[in-house]
Amino acid sequence: MAHVKLFTTGYCPFCTRAKDLLVKRGVSDFEEIRVDTDPSQRAVMMEVSGRRTVPQIFIGSHHVGGCDELFDLDHAGELAPLLAG
């Protein structure tokens, strides 16, 4: 399974939805970087994603984007192959 990394906050409902979908798709271990508890990570997130909002999701080296893009991939049948690596 590909490495999954998410930049999140503890109060973001979209972050929760994205994590729930990943768990539903069999991702039991993902790296979560909380930008609300470590503000320096927001600058890192913005540098690697080009975006300011959370969540920002990476599967392997692929930048998925946010929650909507993750769900779009799932609905298109493209999430499972990406997760499989």
C-alpha positions in Angstrom: 0.0 0.0 0.0 1.2 3.5 -0.9 2.2 5.9 1.9 -0.6 8.3 2.7 0.1 11.7 4.2 -2.5 14.3 5.3 -2.1 17.8 6.5 -5.0 18.5 8.8 -6.5 20.4 11.7 -8.4 18.9 14.6 -11.5 20.9 14.0 -11.9 20.5 10.2 -14.9 18.4 9.1 -13.4 17.9 5.7 -10.3 16.4 7.3 -12.5 14.0 9.2 -14.4 13.0 6.1 -11.2 12.4 4.2 -9.7 10.2 6.9 -13.0 8.3 7.2 -13.0 7.5 3.5 -9.3 6.4 3.6 -10.1 4.0 6.5 -13.1 2.7 4.7 -10.9 2.0 1.7 -8.5 0.0 3.9 -5.9 2.5 4.8 -5.1 1.6 8.4 -1.9 3.6 8.8 -1.5 7.1 7.4 0.7 10.0 8.4 -1.3 12.9 9.8 0.4 16.3 10.2 -1.7 18.7 12.3 -1.0 22.2 11.2 -3.1 23.6 14.1 -0.8 22.0 16.8 2.4 22.7 14.8 1.9 26.0 12.9 5.4 25.7 11.2 3.9 22.7 9.3 1.4 25.0 7.5 4.3 26.7 5.7 5.6 23.3 4.7 2.1 22.3 3.5 1.8 25.5 1.5 5.2 24.9 -0.1 4.6 21.3 -1.1 0.9 21.7 -2.2 0.6 25.3 -3.2 -2.5 25.6 -1.2 -3.5 27.1 2.2 -6.6 25.0 3.1 -6.8 21.6 4.8 -6.9 18.8 4.3 -4.0 18.4 1.8 -3.6 14.8 0.9 -0.7 13.0 -0.7 -0.7 9.4 -1.8 2.8 8.3 -2.5 4.4 11.2 -4.4 1.0 12.2 -5.9 -0.7 15.3 -4.5 -4.4 14.4 -4.5 -5.6 17.8 -3.2 -8.4 18.2 -0.7 -11.4 16.2 0.5 -13.4 16.9 -2.7 -10.7 15.7 -4.9 -10.2 12.5 -2.8 -13.9 11.7 -3.1 -13.8 12.5 -6.9 -11.0 9.9 -7.3 -13.0 7.4 -5.3 -16.1 7.9 -7.4 -14.1 7.6 -10.6 -12.6 4.3 -9.4 -9.1 5.8 -9.4 -8.5 5.8 -5.6 -8.0 2.1 -5.1 -5.3 1.7 -7.8 -3.5 4.8 -6.4 -3.6 3.4 -2.9 -2.3 0.0 -4.1 0.8 1.8 -5.4 
